Amino acid sequence: MAGRYYQGQGGGGGTSMEVVSTPNQELALTNCAYVCPADLRRFPNALAVVADSWVFTLREHNAVASGRIALNAIQRRQAKVSAGDSVTVSSFVPPDDFKLALLTLELEYAKARANRNDELDAVVLAQQLRKRFLDQVMTLGQRVPFEFHGTNYVFTVNQALLEGQESSTPLDRGFLSSDTYIIFEAAPNSGIKVINQKEAASSKLFKHKEFNLEKLGIGGLSAEFTDIFRRAFASRVFPPQVVSKLGIKHVKGILLYGPPGTGKTLMARQIGKLLNGKDPKIVNGPEVLSKFVGETEKNVRDLFADAENEQRTRGDQSDLHVIIFDEIDAICKSRGSTRDGTGVHDSIVNQLLTKIDGVEALNNVLLIGMTNRKDLLDEALLRPGRLEVHIEINLPDENGRFQILQIHTNKMKENSFLSPDINLLELAARTKNYSGAELEGVVKSAVSYALNRQITMDDLTKPLDEESIKVTMDDFVNALHEITPAFGASTDDLERCRLRGIVDCGKAHKHIYQRAMLLVEQVKVSKGSPLVTCLLEGPAGSGKTAMAASVGIDSDFAYVKIISAETMIGFSESSKCAQICKVFEDAYKSQFSIIVLDDIERYLSP
């Protein structure tokens, strides 16, 4: 950026000058570089690039000899030179529209002070800095000493955005003008507290200005991610005083639930990586348990210790601390549901509730819990103020499956290992009810077929030809037979119900089939009747089961299951109920599903 706007005198690469210290301490606090009057005339804009990095305003001083440039200690440190060294100095020619619209500065004491806590008024400080450093060039990463109310401070430029430029444009310097918004941040553990911060700033919550879920390895979950951002992060993007004026509190907990393999853990980990705060703490549920009395509760408290200390010292300026609980149902079961005699699970729930929403509740913590069994969690943990945002991470739809397949085959495509006959859209259509983990398994299985073709079992020492590795559509078709979805249609069970097909028994039989297929179509297109039931009645052996199986297969629904009393012989009553409940629960996880209850009278009879 800087090289675009400066040039050396006479078309050269700059002038070599000897570095000396500033004549006095007062001049050291001006952020200017000092030269003799004769040397200043060589720089028409009184602006110079020092060490090809930093732009300083030049001022004349008779105490500085010709051929020398006086820099303060911080300027020398950033230019990586010492007094007596030579440094390249070039004239700086600023472009048009070089005024800064936004400047974010991090404040700290010039000298570390123990047990010192100062409140700095942001409005007064901004006025002072605009007056003192007006029309000076501020560069991203630059450190500048200054005096305010008798105390010496240093600010670091953390953000510098020009007027009329998009925030995502990588510009790194500009003139400080009377209209520049200045945002102040206190350095961690500095003891400085900024008050009366009224200017609005672009959020520093996220590391990136925009999100590319595909680059993050997240496919088919854009709607869920949008919900999470709106509920959990939208309020954190705004400055603390805006949230205070609105009279709301930040969301402190998110619960991600859904079938196994759908991307709950992946999403939680990527959310943690996106945030600018502390590195997320990832806890697998059972890890916090201990055999010693009181140790488990202490482990829970330790997870929040860093957040408590930072909120105590920095207040609203504290970074966001993310704690991720994988398999949270293992430790936060409903109180009273476990009969282990120790009551440790109840204590864990109580301790978590106290930390999240107790008397000394933290405002700089985001707890992300993940589970396959939301029904096992304690209800008090799920109410507003605790894990209040509930996001169901369900099985991906066809577009989601296409995105996931793209993510897992991108490397192969870039390195020309993917055969031209691969049709990811067709694969996405054929993988109904596959979870993200199962789709990854399909890709791995397809690759294993391609690699196996290059290996000769008779001679494992034979050199392998890397260039000839090609993953073909046939490999993926074979993989689909090998990796089957946990929530897929039980086609084999349905086919057994009509082993010899269906004989045409006349118009009445055809009419029943057509009416049943109309109900299937109704479920597909109607939003007003998501649940449709149908009873096929007739004497034994008349083809009711075969008819229902045919409708299920011809419907092309992703989830079709048949429940037969014959398959439950020997089951206890509770096991039968659990089996039936699981089929219905899995059916609700699929967009379209059919459940066939064969011989229903055998379930309902007393």
DRENVOMAR-431958 format. One line per field, with one value per residue (C-alpha): residue in three letters; z, x, y negated; residue number from 1. Coordinates in steps of 0.25 Angstrom, whole numbers, padded with zeros to 4 digits. Example, Ala and Ser with C-alpha at 12.3 -4.5 7.8 and 13.67 -1.06 7.14 Angstrom:
res = c(ala:ser) $
pz = c(0031:0029) $
px = c(0049:0055) $
py = c(0018:0004) $
n = c(1:2) $
END
This chain:
res = c(met:ala:gly:arg:tyr:tyr:gln:gly:gln:gly:gly:gly:gly:gly:thr:ser:met:glu:val:val:ser:thr:pro:asn:gln:glu:leu:ala:leu:thr:asn:cys:ala:tyr:val:cys:pro:ala:asp:leu:arg:arg:phe:pro:asn:ala:leu:ala:val:val:ala:asp:ser:trp:val:phe:thr:leu:arg:glu:his:asn:ala:val:ala:ser:gly:arg:ile:ala:leu:asn:ala:ile:gln:arg:arg:gln:ala:lys:val:ser:ala:gly:asp:ser:val:thr:val:ser:ser:phe:val:pro:pro:asp:asp:phe:lys:leu:ala:leu:leu:thr:leu:glu:leu:glu:tyr:ala:lys:ala:arg:ala:asn:arg:asn:asp:glu:leu:asp:ala:val:val:leu:ala:gln:gln:leu:arg:lys:arg:phe:leu:asp:gln:val:met:thr:leu:gly:gln:arg:val:pro:phe:glu:phe:his:gly:thr:asn:tyr:val:phe:thr:val:asn:gln:ala:leu:leu:glu:gly:gln:glu:ser:ser:thr:pro:leu:asp:arg:gly:phe:leu:ser:ser:asp:thr:tyr:ile:ile:phe:glu:ala:ala:pro:asn:ser:gly:ile:lys:val:ile:asn:gln:lys:glu:ala:ala:ser:ser:lys:leu:phe:lys:his:lys:glu:phe:asn:leu:glu:lys:leu:gly:ile:gly:gly:leu:ser:ala:glu:phe:thr:asp:ile:phe:arg:arg:ala:phe:ala:ser:arg:val:phe:pro:pro:gln:val:val:ser:lys:leu:gly:ile:lys:his:val:lys:gly:ile:leu:leu:tyr:gly:pro:pro:gly:thr:gly:lys:thr:leu:met:ala:arg:gln:ile:gly:lys:leu:leu:asn:gly:lys:asp:pro:lys:ile:val:asn:gly:pro:glu:val:leu:ser:lys:phe:val:gly:glu:thr:glu:lys:asn:val:arg:asp:leu:phe:ala:asp:ala:glu:asn:glu:gln:arg:thr:arg:gly:asp:gln:ser:asp:leu:his:val:ile:ile:phe:asp:glu:ile:asp:ala:ile:cys:lys:ser:arg:gly:ser:thr:arg:asp:gly:thr:gly:val:his:asp:ser:ile:val:asn:gln:leu:leu:thr:lys:ile:asp:gly:val:glu:ala:leu:asn:asn:val:leu:leu:ile:gly:met:thr:asn:arg:lys:asp:leu:leu:asp:glu:ala:leu:leu:arg:pro:gly:arg:leu:glu:val:his:ile:glu:ile:asn:leu:pro:asp:glu:asn:gly:arg:phe:gln:ile:leu:gln:ile:his:thr:asn:lys:met:lys:glu:asn:ser:phe:leu:ser:pro:asp:ile:asn:leu:leu:glu:leu:ala:ala:arg:thr:lys:asn:tyr:ser:gly:ala:glu:leu:glu:gly:val:val:lys:ser:ala:val:ser:tyr:ala:leu:asn:arg:gln:ile:thr:met:asp:asp:leu:thr:lys:pro:leu:asp:glu:glu:ser:ile:lys:val:thr:met:asp:asp:phe:val:asn:ala:leu:his:glu:ile:thr:pro:ala:phe:gly:ala:ser:thr:asp:asp:leu:glu:arg:cys:arg:leu:arg:gly:ile:val:asp:cys:gly:lys:ala:his:lys:his:ile:tyr:gln:arg:ala:met:leu:leu:val:glu:gln:val:lys:val:ser:lys:gly:ser:pro:leu:val:thr:cys:leu:leu:glu:gly:pro:ala:gly:ser:gly:lys:thr:ala:met:ala:ala:ser:val:gly:ile:asp:ser:asp:phe:ala:tyr:val:lys:ile:ile:ser:ala:glu:thr:met:ile:gly:phe:ser:glu:ser:ser:lys:cys:ala:gln:ile:cys:lys:val:phe:glu:asp:ala:tyr:lys:ser:gln:phe:ser:ile:ile:val:leu:asp:asp:ile:glu:arg:tyr:leu:ser:pro) $
pz = c(0000:0004:-0008:-0017:-0011:-0008:-0016:-0014:-0018:-0031:-0035:-0026:-0015:-0003:0005:0016:0029:0042:0054:0067:0079:0080:0086:0098:0105:0100:0086:0088:0090:0077:0068:0059:0053:0054:0044:0041:0033:0021:0021:0023:0009:0002:0006:0000:0007:0021:0021:0020:0020:0030:0028:0016:0027:0035:0031:0040:0039:0039:0047:0047:0059:0060:0070:0059:0050:0035:0030:0043:0047:0061:0065:0079:0086:0081:0066:0067:0072:0061:0050:0056:0057:0069:0071:0061:0051:0037:0031:0018:0018:0006:0002:0004:-0007:-0001:-0011:-0012:-0002:0009:0021:0031:0034:0046:0055:0066:0077:0088:0100:0111:0120:0115:0127:0134:0147:0158:0164:0156:0150:0142:0135:0122:0116:0102:0097:0103:0099:0085:0084:0090:0080:0068:0072:0075:0063:0053:0039:0043:0036:0045:0040:0044:0056:0059:0073:0078:0091:0097:0110:0115:0129:0133:0130:0119:0110:0097:0087:0076:0063:0062:0051:0040:0030:0019:0016:0005:0005:0009:0022:0015:0007:0012:0014:0025:0027:0025:0031:0044:0042:0050:0045:0048:0058:0069:0076:0089:0094:0107:0106:0114:0129:0127:0138:0128:0127:0115:0119:0111:0098:0088:0075:0067:0062:0053:0062:0066:0070:0058:0052:0037:0031:0024:0025:0015:0021:0010:0013:0028:0024:0027:0016:0016:0029:0025:0030:0044:0044:0041:0052:0062:0057:0059:0073:0079:0072:0067:0080:0083:0070:0075:0086:0100:0103:0091:0098:0111:0105:0099:0113:0108:0112:0103:0100:0108:0103:0090:0089:0076:0076:0065:0059:0060:0049:0044:0048:0062:0067:0054:0055:0069:0067:0055:0062:0073:0062:0056:0068:0072:0087:0095:0089:0092:0103:0098:0108:0105:0115:0124:0125:0136:0145:0157:0167:0178:0186:0181:0170:0159:0163:0164:0150:0145:0153:0147:0133:0136:0144:0133:0129:0143:0145:0132:0134:0148:0142:0128:0130:0117:0109:0113:0101:0099:0105:0098:0105:0097:0103:0094:0099:0109:0112:0119:0131:0131:0132:0138:0153:0161:0149:0153:0164:0166:0181:0180:0174:0166:0153:0161:0166:0152:0147:0160:0158:0143:0146:0156:0147:0135:0141:0156:0165:0159:0145:0134:0122:0114:0113:0102:0105:0094:0097:0087:0089:0081:0093:0096:0104:0115:0119:0131:0128:0136:0127:0115:0119:0115:0121:0121:0108:0102:0087:0082:0068:0062:0053:0044:0032:0020:0008:-0006:-0007:0006:0002:-0011:-0003:0006:-0005:-0012:0001:0002:-0013:-0015:-0012:-0022:-0032:-0031:-0032:-0044:-0037:-0040:-0052:-0062:-0061:-0047:-0045:-0031:-0033:-0037:-0024:-0016:-0021:-0018:-0004:0003:0018:0018:0029:0027:0034:0025:0012:0017:0018:0004:-0001:0007:0002:-0013:-0011:-0006:-0018:-0027:-0019:-0018:-0034:-0033:-0023:-0028:-0016:-0023:-0022:-0011:-0014:-0028:-0031:-0030:-0041:-0035:-0048:-0051:-0039:-0043:-0035:-0044:-0043:-0042:-0029:-0023:-0027:-0020:-0008:-0007:-0006:0005:0013:0016:0024:0038:0035:0021:0015:0019:0005:0007:0018:0008:-0003:0005:0007:-0008:-0013:-0025:-0028:-0029:-0038:-0045:-0038:-0045:-0045:-0030:-0026:-0036:-0030:-0016:-0021:-0028:-0016:-0007:-0016:-0016:-0001:-0004:-0013:-0003:0007:-0003:-0008:0004:0016:0023:0025:0029:0036:0027:0032:0024:0028:0018:0023:0018:0020:0023:0010:0002:-0001:0009:0013:-0001:-0005:0006:0003:-0012:-0008:0001:-0009:-0021:-0012:-0013:0001:0008:0021:0019:0031:0033:0048:0049:0061:0056:0057:0072:0077:0090:0093:0107:0107:0110:0098:0088:0092:0091:0077:0072:0078:0071:0058:0060:0065:0053:0044:0049:0046:0031:0022:0016:0023:0022:0034:0031:0043:0039:0046:0055:0063:0069:0075:0080:0085:0101) $
px = c(0000:0011:0019:0008:0009:0023:0035:0050:0055:0062:0055:0064:0060:0061:0072:0080:0080:0087:0077:0078:0069:0059:0064:0055:0044:0033:0036:0036:0021:0018:0019:0027:0041:0051:0062:0070:0063:0071:0068:0053:0053:0056:0042:0032:0020:0027:0024:0034:0034:0044:0050:0040:0029:0025:0020:0024:0021:0034:0037:0050:0059:0072:0078:0078:0090:0089:0088:0081:0067:0062:0053:0047:0049:0036:0039:0053:0047:0037:0047:0057:0068:0077:0083:0095:0089:0086:0072:0065:0056:0047:0037:0023:0012:-0002:-0013:-0026:-0037:-0027:-0035:-0038:-0053:-0050:-0038:-0038:-0027:-0023:-0019:-0008:0001:0015:0021:0014:0007:0003:-0011:-0014:-0028:-0031:-0044:-0042:-0054:-0054:-0060:-0050:-0039:-0043:-0044:-0030:-0024:-0031:-0025:-0011:-0009:-0017:-0013:-0003:-0003:-0007:-0003:-0008:0000:0007:0010:0009:0012:0004:0001:-0013:-0016:-0002:0000:0008:0001:0003:-0008:-0007:-0014:-0023:-0032:-0030:-0041:-0042:-0054:-0063:-0056:-0062:-0058:-0053:-0043:-0029:-0025:-0015:-0013:-0018:-0019:-0025:-0036:-0045:-0056:-0049:-0057:-0048:-0051:-0043:-0040:-0033:-0021:-0023:-0020:-0015:-0024:-0030:-0045:-0051:-0064:-0074:-0071:-0081:-0076:-0080:-0070:-0069:-0069:-0057:-0064:-0061:-0047:-0053:-0062:-0070:-0073:-0071:-0077:-0071:-0057:-0060:-0065:-0079:-0089:-0104:-0106:-0106:-0121:-0117:-0104:-0112:-0122:-0110:-0104:-0117:-0120:-0106:-0097:-0105:-0106:-0091:-0087:-0092:-0084:-0088:-0095:-0104:-0108:-0109:-0119:-0127:-0128:-0125:-0115:-0107:-0110:-0101:-0105:-0107:-0112:-0109:-0117:-0121:-0117:-0103:-0093:-0101:-0090:-0093:-0079:-0073:-0082:-0079:-0064:-0064:-0072:-0061:-0050:-0058:-0058:-0047:-0048:-0041:-0038:-0051:-0050:-0055:-0061:-0066:-0077:-0071:-0057:-0062:-0066:-0057:-0058:-0054:-0065:-0066:-0056:-0066:-0072:-0059:-0056:-0068:-0064:-0050:-0056:-0062:-0050:-0043:-0056:-0059:-0045:-0045:-0059:-0055:-0043:-0048:-0063:-0071:-0058:-0055:-0053:-0064:-0061:-0067:-0068:-0073:-0079:-0080:-0090:-0095:-0106:-0096:-0094:-0107:-0118:-0131:-0129:-0134:-0134:-0121:-0120:-0105:-0106:-0096:-0105:-0093:-0101:-0110:-0099:-0093:-0106:-0107:-0093:-0095:-0108:-0101:-0090:-0098:-0110:-0107:-0105:-0092:-0095:-0085:-0087:-0075:-0078:-0084:-0088:-0090:-0096:-0098:-0106:-0114:-0124:-0130:-0141:-0131:-0126:-0131:-0143:-0137:-0124:-0133:-0141:-0137:-0125:-0118:-0117:-0128:-0125:-0129:-0124:-0128:-0117:-0125:-0122:-0117:-0127:-0122:-0116:-0109:-0104:-0098:-0091:-0085:-0081:-0074:-0066:-0061:-0057:-0051:-0037:-0039:-0044:-0032:-0022:-0029:-0033:-0047:-0052:-0060:-0072:-0075:-0089:-0090:-0104:-0108:-0101:-0108:-0121:-0118:-0113:-0127:-0126:-0111:-0104:-0092:-0083:-0089:-0087:-0072:-0072:-0077:-0066:-0056:-0061:-0061:-0047:-0043:-0049:-0040:-0027:-0030:-0029:-0015:-0010:-0006:-0008:0002:0013:0011:0025:0021:0023:0010:0005:0000:-0004:-0014:-0022:-0037:-0049:-0061:-0076:-0076:-0067:-0078:-0089:-0082:-0079:-0094:-0097:-0086:-0090:-0105:-0112:-0116:-0130:-0132:-0144:-0144:-0145:-0142:-0153:-0163:-0158:-0160:-0175:-0177:-0167:-0175:-0180:-0195:-0205:-0215:-0228:-0237:-0242:-0245:-0231:-0225:-0234:-0229:-0214:-0217:-0224:-0212:-0203:-0211:-0209:-0194:-0195:-0203:-0192:-0182:-0189:-0198:-0193:-0206:-0207:-0193:-0199:-0208:-0213:-0219:-0226:-0225:-0236:-0239:-0239:-0226:-0217:-0224:-0211:-0212:-0198:-0193:-0201:-0195:-0181:-0183:-0188:-0176:-0166:-0173:-0174:-0159:-0159:-0146:-0151:-0161:-0161:-0170:-0174:-0178:-0183:-0175:-0162:-0164:-0167:-0160:-0159:-0163:-0175:-0165:-0156:-0167:-0171:-0157:-0156:-0169:-0165:-0151:-0158:-0167:-0156:-0147:-0159:-0160:-0146:-0148:-0155:-0164:-0167:-0176:-0179:-0186:-0193:-0195:-0206:-0209:-0220:-0209:-0203:-0216:-0223:-0224) $
py = c(0000:-0010:-0008:-0013:-0027:-0031:-0034:-0037:-0050:-0051:-0038:-0030:-0021:-0031:-0038:-0031:-0039:-0036:-0033:-0042:-0043:-0055:-0067:-0067:-0059:-0068:-0067:-0051:-0052:-0059:-0047:-0055:-0053:-0065:-0069:-0082:-0094:-0091:-0076:-0079:-0087:-0074:-0068:-0077:-0071:-0070:-0056:-0044:-0029:-0024:-0010:-0007:-0005:-0017:-0031:-0042:-0057:-0065:-0077:-0086:-0087:-0095:-0085:-0074:-0074:-0073:-0058:-0054:-0050:-0050:-0039:-0036:-0022:-0016:-0021:-0015:-0002:-0001:-0005:0006:-0004:-0010:-0024:-0025:-0015:-0019:-0019:-0021:-0033:-0036:-0047:-0042:-0047:-0044:-0040:-0047:-0044:-0040:-0044:-0034:-0031:-0021:-0019:-0008:-0011:-0001:-0009:-0005:-0013:-0017:-0010:0001:-0003:0007:0006:-0007:-0008:-0020:-0024:-0031:-0039:-0035:-0048:-0057:-0048:-0048:-0063:-0064:-0054:-0060:-0074:-0068:-0059:-0066:-0063:-0053:-0039:-0028:-0014:0000:0005:-0008:-0011:-0026:-0032:-0044:-0051:-0052:-0059:-0058:-0043:-0037:-0027:-0019:-0016:-0005:-0006:0006:0002:-0010:-0011:-0022:-0030:-0024:-0011:0003:0008:0021:0013:0015:0001:-0002:-0017:-0031:-0045:-0047:-0058:-0066:-0057:-0044:-0035:-0029:-0017:-0013:0000:0003:0013:0026:0025:0010:0005:-0006:-0007:-0015:-0022:-0030:-0023:-0028:-0026:-0013:-0004:0008:0020:0027:0039:0047:0050:0049:0038:0049:0064:0074:0087:0095:0091:0095:0109:0106:0110:0110:0102:0088:0086:0091:0083:0070:0073:0075:0062:0054:0060:0061:0051:0039:0032:0034:0027:0014:0006:0009:-0004:-0001:0012:0005:-0006:0005:0012:0026:0036:0045:0059:0068:0082:0089:0104:0111:0124:0134:0148:0153:0149:0136:0126:0121:0123:0117:0105:0102:0103:0094:0084:0084:0082:0070:0062:0052:0055:0066:0079:0088:0098:0111:0121:0135:0137:0149:0142:0133:0144:0148:0159:0149:0142:0128:0129:0130:0117:0110:0115:0107:0095:0095:0094:0081:0076:0068:0061:0057:0051:0043:0038:0033:0026:0021:0020:0018:0018:0033:0043:0053:0067:0079:0092:0104:0116:0128:0139:0130:0140:0149:0139:0130:0140:0136:0135:0147:0156:0163:0173:0174:0170:0158:0147:0143:0140:0132:0124:0121:0116:0107:0102:0099:0091:0083:0079:0076:0069:0068:0055:0052:0056:0054:0046:0050:0065:0073:0087:0097:0110:0122:0134:0145:0146:0133:0140:0144:0130:0123:0114:0102:0102:0100:0088:0073:0068:0081:0090:0082:0083:0097:0100:0114:0119:0128:0137:0129:0126:0129:0116:0118:0131:0125:0115:0126:0134:0122:0119:0134:0135:0121:0126:0137:0128:0118:0129:0136:0149:0147:0154:0145:0154:0151:0144:0138:0134:0148:0153:0143:0147:0162:0160:0157:0157:0158:0149:0141:0152:0163:0154:0153:0168:0170:0161:0169:0182:0177:0173:0187:0193:0184:0187:0202:0202:0197:0208:0222:0232:0242:0231:0220:0215:0211:0195:0188:0179:0166:0160:0171:0170:0166:0167:0170:0170:0185:0184:0175:0185:0196:0187:0184:0199:0200:0188:0188:0177:0180:0173:0178:0186:0201:0205:0220:0221:0215:0224:0236:0232:0234:0244:0249:0235:0231:0237:0228:0231:0222:0207:0207:0211:0201:0190:0193:0192:0179:0173:0177:0170:0158:0157:0158:0147:0139:0140:0135:0123:0119:0110:0111:0126:0131:0143:0152:0166:0177:0191:0202:0212:0226:0241:0248:0251:0241:0233:0221:0222:0224:0212:0203:0208:0204:0190:0188:0192:0185:0172:0170:0164:0164:0171:0183:0193:0205:0209:0223:0230:0243:0235:0232:0247:0248:0233:0228:0218:0206:0211:0211:0197:0192:0199:0192:0179:0179:0181:0170:0161:0164:0161:0147:0145:0147:0137:0148:0161:0173:0183:0196:0202:0217:0224:0212:0220:0228:0215:0210:0222:0223) $
n = c(1:2:3:4:5:6:7:8:9:10:11:12:13:14:15:16:17:18:19:20:21:22:23:24:25:26:27:28:29:30:31:32:33:34:35:36:37:38:39:40:41:42:43:44:45:46:47:48:49:50:51:52:53:54:55:56:57:58:59:60:61:62:63:64:65:66:67:68:69:70:71:72:73:74:75:76:77:78:79:80:81:82:83:84:85:86:87:88:89:90:91:92:93:94:95:96:97:98:99:100:101:102:103:104:105:106:107:108:109:110:111:112:113:114:115:116:117:118:119:120:121:122:123:124:125:126:127:128:129:130:131:132:133:134:135:136:137:138:139:140:141:142:143:144:145:146:147:148:149:150:151:152:153:154:155:156:157:158:159:160:161:162:163:164:165:166:167:168:169:170:171:172:173:174:175:176:177:178:179:180:181:182:183:184:185:186:187:188:189:190:191:192:193:194:195:196:197:198:199:200:201:202:203:204:205:206:207:208:209:210:211:212:213:214:215:216:217:218:219:220:221:222:223:224:225:226:227:228:229:230:231:232:233:234:235:236:237:238:239:240:241:242:243:244:245:246:247:248:249:250:251:252:253:254:255:256:257:258:259:260:261:262:263:264:265:266:267:268:269:270:271:272:273:274:275:276:277:278:279:280:281:282:283:284:285:286:287:288:289:290:291:292:293:294:295:296:297:298:299:300:301:302:303:304:305:306:307:308:309:310:311:312:313:314:315:316:317:318:319:320:321:322:323:324:325:326:327:328:329:330:331:332:333:334:335:336:337:338:339:340:341:342:343:344:345:346:347:348:349:350:351:352:353:354:355:356:357:358:359:360:361:362:363:364:365:366:367:368:369:370:371:372:373:374:375:376:377:378:379:380:381:382:383:384:385:386:387:388:389:390:391:392:393:394:395:396:397:398:399:400:401:402:403:404:405:406:407:408:409:410:411:412:413:414:415:416:417:418:419:420:421:422:423:424:425:426:427:428:429:430:431:432:433:434:435:436:437:438:439:440:441:442:443:444:445:446:447:448:449:450:451:452:453:454:455:456:457:458:459:460:461:462:463:464:465:466:467:468:469:470:471:472:473:474:475:476:477:478:479:480:481:482:483:484:485:486:487:488:489:490:491:492:493:494:495:496:497:498:499:500:501:502:503:504:505:506:507:508:509:510:511:512:513:514:515:516:517:518:519:520:521:522:523:524:525:526:527:528:529:530:531:532:533:534:535:536:537:538:539:540:541:542:543:544:545:546:547:548:549:550:551:552:553:554:555:556:557:558:559:560:561:562:563:564:565:566:567:568:569:570:571:572:573:574:575:576:577:578:579:580:581:582:583:584:585:586:587:588:589:590:591:592:593:594:595:596:597:598:599:600:601:602:603:604:605:606) $
END
